[in-house]
């Protein structure tokens, strides 16, 4: 049976998410900021949860209607046959997002949807589910427009960027699905040398190692759709078995990671070890401003310090100036990518980006800057006023 779904993702990665969904067998519909609508059979939903590196959640649409008041939304939720899909023994959580919603209190709308679900269960089964806001068995999502309400059941459970391998973290880590999207935007492919010289807890190289070894991002975790009444375990088992059959044994790859901080390198090592990927990445404690390139050419990707990670504007200016010099001196032949919310980055490194791509790290607007380090100089003059082209 064909169903209607919505897949969410970091803003700026919607075209990449559409590619993932198409590969999963879905029929992609409208892209909106932060997600993609699609239709497909449940097999496509299973595949998207298992294989999409870009999606945050896959939501199944179960009801839609117009509203003028909170009671209209309550009635829509009460008329939805929740007991057909899960039991009263499973805990629930309700989340509501709204755009141009005229109602005064989203919290009150959330409470009314929860009440409606419980009333429907009590009416049909004589029992009602409990609420668990931390680790619910079933998540219900409501999206409110100006006069329309859509109800969804979350098929993912924990966000899909939670791959199940992160043991240790450092300040300001990127979400795994944003890191995977950035890797795809760089054009990196397995076999091409990759370096993250500011690896933090290793998100970029963990994603790259999984890609290089053919490991599905959802292969190490469970999903909420497995707790629904109509879950087809035999279909899921075939998909999971096929994904495992494509995995390669972890071995040496052309993926390198380093950081000035020994604690960061230890965090990356712990995460790689937990994921069984330690043999795939070459790790080192090293200062990007001093380290040599690990190959004659390759792709560098880094999330440099900014905002709360740099104490003063003077520190940032000094670091970026030295960074530009280091890239010109040691990384000729490389394509270097930096994701940053600091729009001064090209001016401070005195390099002209060949491309810049708008992205969002949560609510923080960023740019992915591409610098092609060619022989000669693409460096800005100190007094130059040239501006990078908009990508």
Residue pairs with C-beta under 8 A, 6 or more apart in sequence:
1 41
1 42
2 39
2 40
2 41
3 39
3 40
3 41
3 42
3 45
3 60
3 61
4 37
4 38
4 39
4 60
4 61
5 26
5 37
5 38
5 39
5 40
5 45
5 48
5 58
5 59
5 60
5 61
5 155
6 35
6 36
6 37
6 38
6 58
6 59
6 61
6 152
7 17
7 21
7 35
7 36
7 38
7 48
7 52
7 55
7 56
7 57
7 58
7 59
8 34
8 35
8 55
8 56
8 57
8 59
9 16
9 17
9 34
9 35
9 36
9 54
9 55
9 56
9 177
9 181
10 34
10 54
10 56
10 175
10 177
10 178
10 181
10 359
10 360
10 361
10 362
11 33
11 34
11 359
11 360
12 181
12 357
12 358
12 359
12 360
13 54
13 177
13 178
13 181
13 359
14 31
14 32
14 33
14 34
14 35
14 36
15 31
16 54
16 181
16 184
16 185
17 31
17 35
17 36
17 52
17 54
17 55
18 28
18 31
18 36
20 48
20 51
20 52
20 53
20 54
20 55
21 28
21 36
21 38
21 40
21 44
21 48
21 52
21 55
22 28
23 47
23 51
24 40
24 44
24 47
24 48
24 51
24 52
25 40
25 41
25 43
25 44
25 47
26 38
26 39
26 40
26 44
26 48
27 38
27 39
27 40
28 36
28 37
28 38
29 36
29 37
29 38
29 39
30 36
30 37
31 37
38 44
42 225
42 230
42 232
42 235
43 235
43 239
45 58
45 60
45 155
45 225
46 223
46 225
46 235
46 236
46 239
47 239
48 55
48 58
49 55
49 58
49 155
49 156
49 160
49 218
49 223
49 225
50 216
50 217
50 218
50 219
50 239
50 240
50 243
51 216
51 217
51 218
51 243
52 58
52 160
52 217
52 218
53 176
53 177
53 180
53 181
53 184
53 207
53 211
53 217
54 177
54 180
54 181
54 184
55 156
55 160
55 177
56 156
56 159
56 160
56 161
56 175
56 177
57 141
57 154
57 155
57 156
57 159
57 160
58 154
58 155
58 156
58 160
59 141
59 152
59 153
59 154
59 155
59 156
60 152
60 153
60 154
60 155
60 225
61 150
61 151
61 152
62 80
62 85
62 151
62 152
62 153
63 76
63 77
63 79
63 80
63 149
63 150
63 151
64 148
64 149
64 150
64 151
65 72
65 76
65 148
65 149
66 72
66 147
66 148
66 149
67 73
67 76
67 144
67 147
67 148
67 149
68 147
69 103
70 103
70 108
70 109
70 112
71 112
72 149
73 109
73 112
73 113
73 116
73 142
73 144
73 149
74 112
74 113
74 115
74 116
75 116
76 116
76 149
76 151
77 112
77 113
77 116
77 117
77 120
77 142
77 151
78 116
78 119
78 120
80 116
80 117
80 120
80 151
81 120
81 124
82 117
82 120
82 121
83 120
83 121
83 124
83 125
84 229
85 153
85 228
85 229
85 230
86 129
86 137
86 138
86 227
86 228
86 229
87 129
87 229
88 121
88 125
88 127
88 128
88 129
89 127
89 129
90 129
90 136
90 137
90 138
90 227
91 129
91 130
91 131
91 132
91 135
91 136
91 137
91 138
92 114
92 117
92 129
92 130
92 131
92 132
92 136
92 137
92 138
92 139
92 140
93 131
93 132
93 133
93 136
93 138
93 139
93 140
94 110
94 113
94 114
94 117
94 131
94 139
94 140
94 141
94 142
95 110
95 139
95 140
95 141
95 142
96 106
96 109
96 110
96 113
96 141
96 142
96 143
96 144
97 141
97 142
97 143
97 144
98 106
98 109
98 143
98 144
98 145
99 143
99 144
99 145
99 146
100 145
100 146
101 144
101 145
101 146
102 146
102 147
103 109
103 144
106 144
109 142
109 144
110 142
113 140
113 142
113 151
114 131
117 129
117 140
118 128
118 129
119 128
121 127
121 128
121 129
122 128
129 137
129 138
137 224
137 227
138 153
138 154
138 224
138 227
139 153
139 154
139 157
139 224
140 151
140 152
140 153
140 154
141 151
141 152
141 153
141 154
142 149
142 150
142 151
142 152
143 149
143 150
143 152
153 224
153 228
154 224
155 223
155 224
155 225
155 228
156 223
156 224
156 225
157 222
157 223
157 224
158 221
159 175
160 177
160 217
160 218
161 175
161 176
161 177
161 178
162 176
162 221
163 176
163 206
163 210
163 217
163 218
163 220
163 221
163 275
164 220
164 221
165 206
165 220
165 271
165 274
165 275
165 277
166 176
166 201
166 206
166 271
166 274
167 270
167 271
167 274
168 201
168 266
168 267
168 270
168 271
169 201
169 267
170 200
170 201
170 261
170 263
170 264
170 267
171 200
171 308
171 309
172 200
172 303
172 307
172 308
172 309
173 200
173 201
173 203
174 182
174 203
174 204
174 303
174 339
174 361
175 203
175 361
175 362
176 203
176 206
176 207
176 217
178 359
178 361
179 203
179 204
179 206
179 207
180 207
180 211
180 217
181 359
182 204
182 301
182 337
182 339
182 359
182 368
183 204
183 207
183 208
183 211
183 301
185 337
185 357
185 368
186 299
186 301
186 335
186 337
186 368
186 370
187 299
188 194
188 208
188 299
188 301
190 208
190 211
190 212
190 253
191 212
191 254
192 254
192 298
192 299
193 254
193 255
193 256
193 294
193 295
193 297
193 298
193 299
194 204
194 205
194 208
194 254
194 255
194 256
194 298
194 299
194 300
194 301
195 256
195 257
195 258
195 293
195 294
195 298
195 299
195 300
195 301
196 202
196 204
196 205
196 256
196 257
196 258
196 300
196 301
196 302
197 257
197 258
197 259
197 286
197 288
197 291
197 300
197 302
198 259
198 260
198 288
198 302
198 303
198 304
198 305
199 205
199 257
199 258
199 259
199 264
199 265
199 268
199 283
200 259
200 264
200 267
200 268
200 303
201 264
201 267
201 268
201 271
202 257
202 267
202 268
202 269
202 271
202 272
202 281
204 257
204 301
204 303
205 255
205 256
205 257
205 268
205 272
205 281
206 268
206 271
206 272
206 275
206 277
207 217
208 253
208 255
209 215
209 250
209 253
209 255
209 272
209 275
209 277
209 280
209 281
210 217
210 275
210 277
212 253
212 255
212 280
213 247
213 248
213 249
213 250
213 253
213 277
213 280
214 246
214 247
214 248
215 247
216 243
216 246
216 247
219 240
219 243
219 244
219 247
220 275
225 231
226 233
226 236
250 276
250 277
250 278
250 279
250 280
251 279
251 280
252 279
252 280
252 282
253 280
253 281
254 295
254 298
255 280
255 281
255 282
256 281
256 282
256 283
256 284
256 294
257 265
257 268
257 281
257 282
257 283
257 284
258 265
258 283
258 284
258 285
258 286
258 288
258 291
259 265
259 268
259 285
259 286
260 285
260 286
260 287
260 288
261 285
262 285
265 283
265 284
265 285
268 281
268 283
269 278
269 283
272 278
272 280
272 281
272 283
282 294
284 291
288 302
288 323
288 326
289 319
289 322
289 323
289 326
290 326
291 330
292 330
293 330
293 331
293 333
293 334
296 333
297 333
297 334
298 334
298 335
299 334
299 335
299 336
299 337
300 331
300 334
300 335
300 336
300 337
301 336
301 337
301 338
301 339
302 336
302 337
302 338
302 339
303 338
303 339
303 340
304 319
304 320
304 323
304 338
304 340
304 345
305 316
305 319
306 316
306 340
306 341
306 342
307 341
307 342
307 364
310 316
310 319
316 342
316 344
316 348
317 348
320 344
320 345
320 348
320 349
321 348
321 349
321 350
323 349
324 348
324 349
324 350
324 351
324 379
327 334
327 336
327 349
327 351
327 371
327 373
328 351
328 373
328 377
328 379
331 373
332 373
332 374
332 375
333 373
333 374
333 375
334 373
335 370
335 371
335 372
335 373
336 370
336 371
336 372
336 373
337 368
337 369
337 370
337 371
338 345
338 368
338 369
338 371
339 359
339 361
339 366
339 367
339 368
339 369
340 366
340 367
340 369
341 361
341 364
341 365
341 366
341 367
342 348
343 367
345 367
345 369
346 352
346 353
346 356
346 369
346 380
346 388
347 380
349 371
350 379
350 380
350 381
350 382
351 371
351 378
351 379
351 380
352 371
352 378
352 379
352 380
352 386
352 388
353 369
353 370
353 371
353 388
353 389
353 391
354 370
354 371
354 372
355 369
355 370
355 389
355 391
356 367
356 368
356 369
356 370
356 388
356 389
356 390
356 391
357 367
357 368
357 370
357 391
358 365
358 366
358 367
358 391
359 365
359 366
359 367
359 368
360 366
369 388
371 378
372 378
380 386
